[in-house]
Amino acid sequence: MNSELFLKYFHRISEAPDAIPRLRSFVIDLAVRGKLIAQDSNDEPASELLKRVYEEKLRLVKDGKINEGRPVARLEIEELPFSAPSGWKWTRLAAISIRIHYGYTASANQSLRDVRLLRITDIQNNLVDWASVPGCEISPREVEQYKLRQGDILIARTGGTIGKTFLVNQIPVTAVFASYLIRVQPSSELPDRYLKLFLESPVYWKQLQKGARGGGQPNVNGQTLGRMTIAVPPVAEQHRIVAKVDELMALCDQLEAKRQEREVRRDRLEASCLYHLNRATDKNAFRDQAAFYLQQLQRLTISSQQLEQLRQTILNLGVRGQLVPQSQSDEPAVELLKRIQAKKDRLVVDGKLKKEKLLPALTNEEEPFAAPVGWSWVRLDTLTQLITKGSSPKWQGIEYVPQGDGVLFVTSENVGNYRLRKMDQPKYVEKRFNEIEPRSILKHGDILLNLVGASIGRTALYDLDDGANINQAVALIRLVLTDSAISISYLLHYLNSPLAVNLMLASRVTTAQPNMSLTDAREFPVPIPPLSEQHRIVSKVNELMTVCDRLERQLADADSQSRRLLEAVLHNALSDSYLSTPAVWEYETKHDKDFGKRAPAVLGEYG
C-alpha cells in the first residue's frame, strides 16, 4: 500500500459522520492482513517464530508449569480468511498461547484489598482504575493460578461486552480476574501488542461472531477462542506494524479532537446566536444579530438537529413579530377582531351558530410575551365558530369498514405538523357515524389539533374533501373569517411553534396519559397581528424554511459525498485505479478545478 496516497485522503474522509471509527477499524484490518506496511525479505520468517513458541511450550510442559492440553486442530484451507503475505504463517490462537482459561469465581468485596478481583465492568476504554477495583477472598494457591501478569490478554466471554479485550500492562497491585473473563497468556516469544491488535480487528470479530453461542445471551468459550485462525507475521514486521498503527491511531485522535473542537465552537456560536435571537428586545440589535446569523448559516449548521433548532427559532421569531417590520399603515388587529365578532353575531341571528358565553379577556399575566404595536392577544375561541372533538367508534357501536362502504376516519396519528400524515393506509368507519357525530364532520380548511398523548399540540390543515370524521383525541377548529381577518397559514405557524406547543403542554391534564381539554383549547392564547403583517410573516417564515430545506439537502449531499469518498478510499486504496474511481474523481474535480488536467500525472505518481 502507498501510505502517502492513503494519508493524502486521510484528513478529507474524516469529515464523514462515521469516518473516524471506520478508519480505525480499516487501519487495523489492513495491519493484520499485511497491507499496511511493506514486507522485508530480510526478516526472519514467522515459521521460525512458531518453532520457538512450540519449543517454549514443550519446556513448560516438561517443567510441570502447564498441562500438555489438547492437540491443536489442523488448519483447513477454507478456514483461512485471506491469503497471507510471504514470510507470514497461519496458525491457531491456541498454538501461540501458553494457556487459555476462565477466571476465578468469587464475590467482590470492597473491604478486602490484598488481592483485587478484576471484572468486566472495571475495564473501560482499555483502562482500569485499579484503586476502585474491589478485593475478594482467595487462597494463596488460587492466587498463583489466577494472578494477572503483564502481557496477559483478557477477553469478555458473555453479554453485551462479549469479545471485548484488555491487555494487562503496568499492573500496580496483586489481582486475579473474574469468571466472566477468559485469559489468553501469549507465548513470551510473541509481541503482545500485535496479538492485542489482532483481537481488535474485523478478522477477529467475524470469527468471534461466527463462533459465539446463542441462548439467553450470547457467549464465547475458551475452546472457540483457541480455534481462531491468525496470520502471524515475522517478529520484526510485527513491531513495524504496531508502530505504524500507533502512528495512524494518533492521527485519528488528532482528527477526532479537531473535529470535536470545531463542533464545540460551532455549537457555542450557534447557541449564542439563537439565544440572542429568541430573547432580543431591541429591534436594531435583533436585526444585526439576525443578519450575522443568516450570513453564517451554512458555516454554523452542520447537522439535521441544528437545522431543526433553527426551524423552531424561525417559528418563534415569526409569531413574536420579530422577523418582519411592523407598519403604521397596517390596519390594527383590533379591527379584524371587530369584523370577526360581527360575523359571529350574524351567524347567531341566522341560527347557524349557537350563542355561547363569552370567555374572559386575557390578562397581562396570561400573555406569553408583550405583543408589538397593532397586535392583539385573544383566546382561540374568539376566532372560531366551532371547537369540538370526535368520538371513539367503539363507544358508538360503529365498525371499521372498507373504503367504499364508509367515511374517512382521521385519528391523532394522522395529524402531523401542518399537514395530514400516514394517509397511505387510511381508516374508514360506517357512514352512520356521521349521523351520530355530526358536529365533528370535517370540512375543507378545518384545523386539526391533537389533544392526547405525546403528540399534544401537533396541528394540521384538513385539505381533503368534506365528509371525514375524527376521534376523541383530535380537536376540530373551524375559523369564522379567514381571507378578511385571519391567515390560516399564520395560525398554523403559531400553533406549531415551540412557544404555542410549550403553552399547550403546560396546560395539559396528567392522568393515565397527558391530555388537553376542549376548554384548554378554547381558552388558548393567540397573538393576532394586522392581516397584512400576518401575510408578511408567513412569507418570511416560508422563505427561511425554504433556505433550511436547501441547506438540509446540501448537508445530505455533503454527507453522501464524504461517505462515498470514504468508501472509495476503504475499498480502493490498494488498487492501481484508485484515483480513477467515480467518488474520488467527483470529489477532486469539485475541490480542485485543475484536477482533470493533472489527473494523468497524479495517476502516474501514485498509481
N, C-alpha and C positions, 0 to 999 in steps of 0.2 A: 504493500500500500504506500502511496505517496503522501506522507504526513503533511507536507507543505500544502497540498491541494485540500486535504481534509480540514486543516486549520484555517484555510482561507475562508471556508464557508462556516466554520465553527461558530463565529460570532453572529453571523446573519441568521442562521437557522435557530439560534437560541431564542428568537422572538416568538416562535410558535408557542401556543399555550402550554403544551405538554413537552416542550423540546428538551429541557434540561434532564428530567428523569429518563427520557428516551435516549438522550445522548450518553448518559452514564451507563445505561444498560448496553447500548451499542458498543461503547468502548470496551466494556468487559467481555462482551461476546466476541469481538474481534481479537481480544487478547488471548482468550483460551482456545481460539481457533488458529493461532499463529499468524494472524493477518494484521497485527498492529505494528510490528517491527520486522525488519528483515532477519532471516536466518543467517548464521555464520557457520560455514563448513568446518571451521577450526574448532568449534565447540565439541566437547566430548558428548557422544550421542546418549540419549536417555536410556538406552538399553544397559549401559554401564552403570548408570544411577540405580536402575531397578535391580541389578545384580547385587549392589551394595546394600540395598534395602532388604533383599532376601537374606543375605548373609547376616545382617544385624538381627533379623527376626530369629534365625537359627540359633545365634548366640544367646539371645534372651530366653528361648525355649530350653536350651541346654543348661543355662544357669538357673532355671526354675522360676524366672521372673514373669513369664507369661505362659499360657497354655498353648499347645500346638494349634488348637482350633480346627475348624472345618477346612477342607481344601477349597481354594478359591475356584469358582466355576470358570470353565473355559470361555473365552470371548468368542461370540459368533459374529460373522461379518455383518449381519442385518442389525446387530445392536449398535454399531458404530454410527454416531450422529453425523460425522463428516470425515473427509479424507485428511488425515493428519500430515503436517509438513515433514520434509526429510529431516531425520535426526530425532523425531518425536517417537513416542511409543505408547500404544494403547494398553491400558490395564484397568483393573477394578479398584475402587476405593479401598476395599479390604486388603488388597495386595500391598498397598503403600502405607497401611495403618498398622501400628503396633497393637492397638486394641480399639474396639467399638463396643460401648456398653452403656446401659441405663444408669441413672443417678440413684441417689440414696433416698429412701422413703422415711420421712420424719416430719414432725410438726415444727414450724418455725416458732422461735421464742426470742423476743426482743431482750429479755433479761439475761440470756446466755450470749457471751461474746467471745469465748475462747475459740470456737470453731463456727464459722459462718456457713449458712445454707443458702447458696445462690439459686434463685428461682427465675423463671422466665420473666416475671414482672420486674425483676431487678435490672434487666438488660434493656436499656433504652438508647436507640441511635448508636449502637455499637459501643456504649459506655456503661459503666457500673459505678454507682456511688457506694463504695464499699462501707462507708460509715453508716449507711442506712440498712445494710443487709443484716437480717436477723441471724441469731445463732440457733443451735439445735443440740439435742442430746445424742452423743455418738461415742462409740468405744474407740480406743487407740488403733485397734486392728482395722476397724471400718474407716477411720480417718486415712490410714495408709492406702486403703483400697480406692477411696473416692476423692482423695485430695487433689485439688486443681494445681496444675503446674503451667508455667509459661509455655506457650505453644499449643496447648490444648485447644480444640475447637468444639464448642457446644452447639447442639442443634435442637431446636424445639420440635417435639415429636407429635404434638396434638393441638387441636383447636385453631383459633384464628391466627396464631403465630407459627403454625406448622412450617418447618423448613427454615425459619429464622436462625441465623448463625452468629456466633460470638467467638472471637479469637482472644483467648486469655493472654493478657500482656501486662507486665508490671503489677503483679498481684501483691498487695501490701499486707495481706492478712492470711491466716490459715483458713481455707474454705473448702467445702465439698459442694457438689451440685445436686439439685433436687431431681426427683424421679421423672418429672415430665421433660427432662433434658437427656439427650444422648451425647456421650463424649466420644469424639474421634481423636485418638492420640496418633499424630502422624509420625512416621519414621524420622529420626534425627537427621537422616541424610537428605530429607526433603525440606526445602524452604517453606515454612508455614504460611508466609504471606501469599505465596502463589496458590496454595491449596485453598485458603480463605477466598481468594479471588474466584477460583472455580466454583466455590459454594455460593457465590452471588450471581453467577452467570445464567443466562437463559438456558444454556445446555443443561445445567444442574436442575433448574426449576421445571423444565419439561420432563425430565426423568422422575423428579420427585412427584409431580402431578400424576404421572402415569402409574407410579408405584404406591401412592397413598391409598389407604383403605378407607371406605365409607363407613356408614353406620350413624350413630348419634352425632358424632363429629369426626371429621377426617383425622387420620393419624398415620404415622410412618414408623417403622421399626428398624432396628439395627441391621437386620438381615437385608432389608430393602436398600438401606444406605450402602452397605458393603458391596452390593451387586452393581452399584452405579459405575458407569464407564467414564474414564477420564483420560484425555490425551496428555501425556507427560512430556514437557519439553526438556532439553538439556538444562542442567542446573544454571549455567551461565546465562542462558536465554531467559530462564525464569526470573532471574534478578533484573535483567533488562526490561522484561515485560512489566514487572511490578513498578519499576522506576518510571516507565512511560505512562502507565495507568495513573500513578500518583501525580504526574505532571498534568495529565489531561483532567483528572478529577479536581485538581487545584484550579485549573482554568474554568471548569464548570462552576466551582464555588464562586469564583470571581464574577462570572457572568450572572449567576443567580443573585449574588449580592448587589451587583449593579442594577439588575432588573428590579429587585425589591426596593432599592433606594429610589429609582426613578418612579416606581409606582407609589411609594410613600409620599414623595414630593408632589406628584400629580394629585393624589387623593387629598393631601392637605390643602393644596391650592384650590382644588375644586370645591372642597368642603367650605373653605373660607368664602369663595365666591358665592356659593349657594346660600350660605348663612347670611351674608350681607344683602343678597338679593331678596331673600324671604323676609328680612326684617328691616328693609330700607324704609326710612320715614321722610328723608329729604329727597325730593324728586331729582334734583341735579346730581346728587351723589348716586342715586339709584341708576340714572341714565349712564353715568360714567362707568359704574360697576357692570351694568348690563352690556355696554359696548365692549368693555375689556373681555368679558366672559365670552361673548359671541365671536370676537376676533380669535380667541384662544381655544374655541370649542373643539376643533379637531385634535389639538395637542393634548387637551385636558381629558378628553373622553377616550378611554381605551377598552371599555367593557360594556356589555349589554346592561349590566347592573347600574353602571353610572348613567347610561342613557335613560334608563327608567327613572332614576332620581331626577334627571334633567326634565323629563316629560312632566313629572309630578310638580316640579318647581314652576314650569311654564304655566301649568293649570292654576296653581296657587296665585301666581302673579297676575294672571289674566283676570281671575274672578275678584281680585282685590283692586282692580283698576290701575295696575302698575305697569302694564305692557304697552298701553296706548295713552296718548294725552287726552285730558278732558277738554271739552269745548264749551264756551259760554253760550254759543249759539244753539246748542242741543236743547231740545225740549226736555225739561227735567222729568225724572221718573214719576214724580207725584202726579203729573198729568196723565201718564199711562195708567196709573192706578185708578184715577177717576174714570177713565174710559172702561177699564175692566169692571169696576163696580156698577157702572151704568148698564153694561151688557148683562151682568148677573141680575140686576133688578128687572130688566126686560124679560129675561128668561123666567123669572119668578112670576111676573104678571101673565106671561103666556102659558103658564102651567108646565113649563119644560124643566123647571128647577125648583126643588123644594127649598123654602126659605129656612135657613139654618141660623142658629145663634152665632153672632159674631164673636170671634175669638179676641181676647185682649191684645192690644198692640204690644209689640216687643219693647221691653225696657232696655235701657243702655247696657245693663249688666248682661242681657241675653245676646247682645250683638257681638259676634266674634271679633270684629275689627271696626274701626271708625271708617264709615263709608265716605268716599270722595264727594265733593260738592256736586249736587244734581242727582245723586243716587238716593235710594230709599230702601230701608230694611222692612220686609214684610214676612208674614208667615205663609208657607206654601199654600194653605187653604185659600188665601186671598186671591190667588192667581187661577184657581181651578173651579170647574163646575162639578167635578166628581173626583173623590179619592176613596177607593174601595179595594177590596181584595176578593179572591175567589174562594173556592171550597174544594175539599177532597172528594173525588168521585166516589170513593168508598163510603164516605159519610152519607152520600145521597143515593146509594144503591145503584150507581152508574158503572157500567163495564167499559173497559177499553175495547175498541173495535178496529177493523181495517180502515184504511184511509177513505175509501169511497162510501163507507157506511156511517161516518161520524164527522165531528168537528175537530179542528186542530186544538190540542191542549198544550198550553205553554206552562212550564214549571220553572222553578228558580235556576235549574241548571241550564236552561235555555237563555237566561238573561245575562248577557255579557256587559262589558263596558262599551256603551254607545250603541251596540247592535246585538241582534239575536245571535246565538251560538248553538252549536251541536244540533243543527236543523237537518242533518243528513238522514237521521232516523227519527222523524217526528212521531209524537203520540197522538192518538185520536180517541175521543170518547163519544158515547151515544149522543145523537143530536138533541135529545130531550134535556140534556144537561143545560143547554142554553135557556130552556123554559124554566128550569129550576133556579138558575143563577143568571137572570137577565142583566142585572146591574154590572156584572163582571165580564160581559161580552166585549171583546176588544174591537176598536176602530183604528183605521189607519191614522197615524200621528199621535196615538197614545204613548205615554211614557210609562215604562215598567220599572219598578224598584223592588229589589229583593229585601225581604223583611226578616229572614230567619237564617241562622247558622253562620258559617264562615264567610259567606258571600254577601253579608249585610252591606247595603249601600251600592251594590253593583246596579247600574242604571242604564237602560237601553231604550231605543226608539222602536216602537212596533210599526214596521213599514210594510207589512203584508196586507192582504185583503181583509175586509171586515169578517167577523163571524167567529173568530177563535175565542177560547176561554182560558182562564188561569186558575191556578190552585191557591191555597190559603197562604202560601209563602211569598206571594208576589202581590205588590200593590199596583193598582191601575191609577194613573194620574192623568186626568183629562183637563187641559187648559181651557180657559174661557175665550181669550183672544190670543192669536199668535202673530199674524203678519203686522197688525197695527199696534201691538203692545209688547209682546214677549217673543224673542227669538228662541225657538226650541233648541237650536244648536247651542246658544249661550247657556240655557238651563241645563242641558246635558253636560256641558263642560263643567258647570258649577257642581252638579250633583255627583260627578265622577272625580272631582278634585279631592286631594288629601284633606283639605280644610273641611269639606262637607262630610266626607266619609268618617273622619275622626269625630265630628259632631254626632253623627248617627250612632257610632259605636259607643259614645259617651252616654247616649240616651237609651241604650238597649236595656231590656229586662233580662236578667240571667236566671234561667230556670234549668231544665234539662239541657237546653241549648239556647244561646243568646237570641233575642228577637226584638224587633221594633213593633210597636203597636200602631194602629191606624191613627190614633191620637198623636203619637210621636210624629208621624208623617205629616199630619195636618198642621201641627204647631211648628214644624221645622222652619228655622230662619233662612231667608233667601235675600241676598243683596240684588237690588234691581237698578241697573244703570239706565240712562237715557237710551231710547231704542237705537239711535244712530251709533252710540258708543257700544251697545251690545254687538252690533254688526262689525264694528272695528275690532273689538276684542276677539270675536270669532275668527275674523280674517287673519289677525296676527297670530293667534294660537295655532290655527291650521297651517299657516306659513312656517312657523317654528317647528311644528310637528313634522312637517314635510322635510325640514332640514334634519331633524332627528332620524327620520326614516332613511334618508340618503346616507347619513353618517353611519347608521347601523349596517346598511348594505356595504359601505366601504370597509367597515371593521370586519364584516364577514368575509369580504373578498380578500382583505389583508391576511386574516387568519387562514383562509383557504390557501392562499399563495404561500404563506410560511409553512403550512403543513405539507404542501406539495413539494416545496423545496427541501424540507426535512426528509420526506420520503425519498426524493431523488438522491439525496446525499447518502441516506442509510442503505438504499438498495443498489446504488450505482457507484459508490465511492471507489470500488475496486475495479471498475470497468474502464477500458480504454475509451469508451464512448461516453464517459461520464458527463462532460461538458455539453454534449450534444443532446442530452435528454430534454424533452419539452419544458419541464418545470424550471430547470436551470436556465435554459435559453430564454424563456419568458422573463424570468427574474432579472437576468443580466441585461437584457435589452431594455427593460423598463428603468433600471437604475444606472445604466451605463450606455449612453447614446452611441458610443463608438464600439460597443462590444461586437456588433455584427462585422465590422471591418477588422477588428482584432482577433476574431474567433479562430481563424486558421493558425495564427501564431500562438495563441493560448493553447489550442489543442496540441500543437507541436511541442509546446513546453511541458505540458502536464500529461499528455496522453500516453 
